[in-house]
Amino acid sequence: MVRTFEPQDMERVLDIWLRASIKAHDFIEASYWQSNVVAMRELYIPASQTIVIEDKSAVQGFCSLLDNQLAALFVDPDQQGRGLGRQLLEHVKSLRTELSLGVYKENSRSIAFYQSQGFTVIKEQIDPQTGHAEYLMSYKSHL
């Protein structure tokens, strides 16, 4: 079930974010992600519109929107490949006609996922936080 984030989801969302970030971005030191947990808890999640997807047992993934920017989309690494990320993205696309996001150039799996969902690469830029190249991607609804 897809639903709006609730405060009691915070620890589970942070756990998913940290484990999935380390797995998807193995080209960046794990300590970078670990050092950003507090900022996620205190700044980024509260400032965004966050949506979770859950099954009978727990939250299994989430995404966060800042206006039309898809600032985060993460699924528990143990639950990846089940279509949960696609379901979250479909929900977000029902809320917005245009979306943008940044994805690391080295994260080929995520790039392929977003392209399969209608996103296109707009430009390449350097993430000032990590120094790694990232793509700015965009989606526009054809409705």
VMD Tcl script that draws the C-alpha trace (Angstrom):
set ca {
  {0.00 0.00 0.00}
  {1.24 3.48 -0.90}
  {0.52 6.16 1.71}
  {1.76 9.43 3.15}
  {4.77 9.30 5.48}
  {3.94 9.46 9.19}
  {6.35 10.44 11.99}
  {6.52 6.86 13.29}
  {7.97 5.82 9.89}
  {11.12 7.91 10.40}
  {13.51 5.27 11.77}
  {12.50 2.69 9.16}
  {12.81 5.26 6.35}
  {16.26 6.29 7.58}
  {17.34 2.64 7.78}
  {16.19 2.02 4.20}
  {17.85 5.22 2.99}
  {21.20 4.39 4.59}
  {21.38 0.74 3.53}
  {20.12 1.42 0.00}
  {22.43 4.43 -0.43}
  {25.49 2.43 0.57}
  {24.49 -0.43 -1.74}
  {23.63 1.72 -4.77}
  {26.55 4.10 -4.37}
  {29.45 1.79 -3.57}
  {31.74 4.28 -5.35}
  {31.21 6.71 -2.42}
  {32.53 5.95 1.05}
  {29.88 4.55 3.41}
  {30.97 7.13 5.99}
  {29.59 9.89 3.73}
  {26.10 8.39 3.92}
  {26.42 7.65 7.64}
  {27.38 11.27 8.30}
  {24.18 12.47 6.60}
  {21.62 10.50 8.65}
  {21.00 13.40 11.06}
  {20.47 15.83 8.17}
  {18.01 13.42 6.60}
  {16.10 13.14 9.89}
  {16.12 16.80 10.85}
  {16.15 18.65 7.51}
  {15.45 16.72 4.33}
  {12.57 14.43 5.31}
  {10.67 17.16 7.22}
  {11.08 19.61 4.30}
  {9.75 17.20 1.69}
  {6.52 15.48 0.76}
  {7.41 11.88 1.57}
  {5.43 8.84 0.49}
  {6.01 5.29 1.69}
  {5.12 1.87 0.36}
  {4.41 -0.86 2.86}
  {3.36 -4.47 2.97}
  {1.72 -6.28 5.88}
  {4.91 -6.25 7.92}
  {6.58 -2.86 7.43}
  {7.50 0.10 5.25}
  {9.57 -1.31 2.36}
  {10.42 1.88 0.45}
  {9.86 5.60 0.18}
  {10.20 8.60 -2.07}
  {10.47 12.30 -1.29}
  {9.40 15.27 -3.38}
  {10.55 18.87 -3.14}
  {8.16 20.69 -5.47}
  {8.75 18.88 -8.80}
  {12.08 17.38 -7.80}
  {12.19 13.70 -6.95}
  {14.73 14.14 -4.17}
  {14.75 10.48 -3.08}
  {13.43 7.10 -4.14}
  {14.72 4.15 -2.14}
  {13.58 0.58 -1.58}
  {14.86 -1.75 1.13}
  {17.77 -3.63 -0.50}
  {16.20 -6.94 0.57}
  {12.98 -6.02 -1.28}
  {14.42 -4.64 -4.51}
  {13.30 -6.20 -7.79}
  {9.66 -6.63 -6.66}
  {8.31 -3.55 -8.47}
  {8.03 -1.41 -5.34}
  {10.11 1.44 -6.77}
  {7.98 1.41 -9.93}
  {4.80 1.58 -7.82}
  {6.15 4.54 -5.87}
  {7.16 6.31 -9.07}
  {3.78 5.67 -10.68}
  {2.13 7.24 -7.64}
  {4.40 10.29 -7.85}
  {3.68 10.63 -11.58}
  {-0.04 10.79 -10.70}
  {0.74 13.81 -8.49}
  {3.03 15.73 -10.86}
  {3.08 16.29 -14.63}
  {6.78 17.18 -14.58}
  {9.59 15.75 -12.47}
  {13.34 16.18 -12.28}
  {16.00 14.26 -10.39}
  {19.73 13.83 -10.04}
  {21.34 10.41 -10.32}
  {25.02 9.55 -10.15}
  {26.50 8.70 -13.54}
  {28.10 5.60 -11.99}
  {24.69 4.31 -10.85}
  {23.81 2.59 -14.13}
  {21.05 0.47 -12.60}
  {19.10 3.53 -11.44}
  {19.69 5.36 -14.72}
  {18.25 2.41 -16.64}
  {15.28 2.26 -14.25}
  {14.47 5.95 -14.67}
  {14.86 5.76 -18.45}
  {12.47 2.79 -18.52}
  {9.97 5.00 -16.67}
  {10.13 7.83 -19.22}
  {12.92 10.01 -17.81}
  {15.54 11.49 -20.13}
  {19.01 12.83 -19.39}
  {19.05 16.62 -19.65}
  {22.65 17.35 -18.67}
  {25.67 16.11 -16.78}
  {26.94 18.00 -13.75}
  {29.19 17.50 -10.74}
  {27.61 16.94 -7.33}
  {29.40 19.51 -5.15}
  {28.91 17.36 -2.03}
  {30.75 14.30 -3.37}
  {32.63 15.50 -6.45}
  {31.05 12.70 -8.52}
  {29.40 13.25 -11.89}
  {25.63 13.03 -11.94}
  {22.93 13.28 -14.57}
  {20.04 15.67 -14.27}
  {17.04 13.74 -15.59}
  {13.57 14.96 -16.46}
  {10.10 13.51 -16.96}
  {7.09 15.17 -18.58}
  {3.66 13.60 -18.70}
  {2.20 13.24 -22.19}
  {-1.38 13.65 -20.96}
}
mol new
graphics top color blue
foreach p $ca { graphics top sphere $p radius 0.5 }
foreach p [lrange $ca 0 end-1] q [lrange $ca 1 end] { graphics top cylinder $p $q radius 0.2 }
display resetview
